[in-house]
């Protein structure tokens, strides 16, 4: 065997940039890489509004068909100055919150009951599935006959739409819990409260929050229809009043407000979801 020795070259060793891997990204590049999708999500609706405004100014879009964004914006400012918009939002928001709380509590309670009990699944789930198959907006005539045209049918319509997404997500999440965790908790002597707080609730939280986001979207959709039932207040009343006076700009502004409220509430739930489930991101 011939053993050869290796002597390092004399003098300092100069490394090229290519020898140490790719050059680190500049701060501007890293910031763009981090926020580019957020910027694009913001710019896309802005670009749409600009094209809309240009088409209106050029006469491509008639004001009788689709008013310009600037005109709709001015209408919104007028409603804000008079206080009509603030009052309408407060009333409509209260209806959504009341319907969400009522329907959410019922949906989660029934979902937990059916998810934890085979007897409840056999007796309670079939009628609920039959009721879920009926479009809840189709029950408006019955709600009017049963509850009149006041606040009650509007809140109940929102609650009915909210209940089923939370019911299904709660039921499904409970059934997906690993039985080994529950059996281990029983062996360790956990009380029912300890099992619920340490195993059941963290396990169902992701799917429950997804159900909440779905329910919020349905809540605003239900409210749009519910406030067309002889509403005397709220955002739906503003839209109906504008329809009677052929104010297309007010109608579109009201619909935009509905959309913004839905996006805002969904964003709030997304923030809560990130904070509540940050342990999954850290894992």
Rosetta blueprint (number, residue, H / E / L):
1 X L
2 X L
3 X L
4 X L
5 X L
6 X L
7 X L
8 X L
9 X L
10 X L
11 X L
12 X L
13 X L
14 X L
15 X L
16 X L
17 X H
18 X H
19 X H
20 X H
21 X L
22 X L
23 X L
24 X L
25 X L
26 X L
27 X H
28 X H
29 X H
30 X H
31 X H
32 X H
33 X H
34 X H
35 X H
36 X H
37 X H
38 X H
39 X H
40 X H
41 X H
42 X H
43 X H
44 X H
45 X H
46 X H
47 X H
48 X H
49 X H
50 X H
51 X H
52 X H
53 X H
54 X H
55 X H
56 X H
57 X H
58 X L
59 X L
60 X L
61 X L
62 X L
63 X L
64 X L
65 X L
66 X L
67 X L
68 X L
69 X H
70 X H
71 X H
72 X H
73 X H
74 X H
75 X H
76 X H
77 X H
78 X H
79 X H
80 X H
81 X H
82 X H
83 X L
84 X H
85 X H
86 X H
87 X H
88 X H
89 X H
90 X H
91 X H
92 X H
93 X H
94 X H
95 X H
96 X H
97 X H
98 X H
99 X H
100 X H
101 X H
102 X H
103 X H
104 X H
105 X H
106 X H
107 X H
108 X H
109 X H
110 X H
111 X H
112 X H
113 X H
114 X H
115 X H
116 X H
117 X L
118 X H
119 X H
120 X H
121 X H
122 X H
123 X H
124 X L
125 X H
126 X H
127 X H
128 X H
129 X H
130 X H
131 X H
132 X H
133 X L
134 X L
135 X L
136 X H
137 X H
138 X H
139 X H
140 X H
141 X H
142 X H
143 X H
144 X H
145 X H
146 X H
147 X H
148 X L
149 X L
150 X L
151 X H
152 X H
153 X H
154 X H
155 X H
156 X H
157 X H
158 X H
159 X H
160 X H
161 X H
162 X H
163 X H
164 X H
165 X H
166 X H
167 X H
168 X H
169 X H
170 X H
171 X H
172 X H
173 X H
174 X H
175 X H
176 X L
177 X L
178 X L
179 X H
180 X H
181 X H
182 X H
183 X H
184 X H
185 X H
186 X H
187 X H
188 X L
189 X L
190 X L
191 X L
192 X H
193 X H
194 X H
195 X H
196 X H
197 X H
198 X H
199 X H
200 X H
201 X H
202 X H
203 X H
204 X H
205 X H
206 X H
207 X H
208 X H
209 X H
210 X H
211 X H
212 X H
213 X H
214 X H
215 X H
216 X H
217 X H
218 X H
219 X H
220 X H
221 X H
222 X H
223 X H
224 X H
225 X H
226 X H
227 X L
228 X L
229 X L
230 X L
231 X L
232 X L
233 X L
234 X L
235 X H
236 X H
237 X H
238 X H
239 X H
240 X H
241 X H
242 X H
243 X H
244 X H
245 X L
246 X L
247 X L
248 X H
249 X H
250 X H
251 X H
252 X H
253 X H
254 X H
255 X H
256 X H
257 X H
258 X H
259 X H
260 X H
261 X H
262 X H
263 X H
264 X H
265 X H
266 X H
267 X H
268 X H
269 X H
270 X H
271 X H
272 X H
273 X H
274 X H
275 X H
276 X H
277 X L
278 X H
279 X H
280 X H
281 X H
282 X H
283 X L
